Amino acid sequence: MKKGIIVVLGLAALLVVWGVSIYNSLVSKQETVEKAVGNVQTAYQQRADLIPNLVATVKNYAEYEASTLEAVVAARAKATSTTLDANNLTEENLKAFQAAQDQMSSALSRLLVTVEKYPDLKASQNYLDLQSQLESCENSIANARREFNETAKAYNTYVRKFPNNIIAGMFNFDKKPYFEASEAAQEAPNVGDIFKQ
């Protein structure tokens, strides 16, 4: 009878150790996803921080483009007010965040097309520096999104594998959504439309 109790206690101890190990791995992977979310937000914030300088520089040269500049400022305000909460990372929240960022990208694209009309602005060292910084930010955003998707994939795979899914389900470790290309990116741009803007 003592051997039976010892065996049962031993099995129970193994189950507890196994459960704790999986739980700790889930926490670690979740923290990695949260860090990746922070990196994405930081990359987008760097871009948003450049916008006032870019708008001010363009405004000095392109007085007649007020509506384009206002659209950029409004898109920046919306983009910076829409944030991701790593603790509430749902597909809907990610889509709302992405929509605000896509609106910002669209407004910036229109601004950059507008700049083509102003050769003095295009030659301005201040504008060239800002354009270079903006390009660097866009690369950082792409890298941060890619890193997030890779991290989310590793997390999602771990959460869904058996027997990890048992512990994940018990402690509400839910699958994380991915960043996806915007619908506008799915279609090739019409070059004629770009120059009409």
Buried (B, 14 or more C-beta within 10 A) or exposed (E): EEEEEEEEEEEEEEEEEEBEEBBEBBEEBBEBBBBBBBBBBEBBBBBBEBBEBBBEBBEEBBEEBEEBBEBBBEBBBBBBEBBBEBEEBEEEBBBBBBBBBBBBBBBBBBBBBBBEEBEEBEEBEEBEEBBEBBEEBBEBBEEBBEBBBEBBEEBBEBBEEEEBBEBBEEEEBEBBBBBBEBEEEEEEEEEEEEEEE
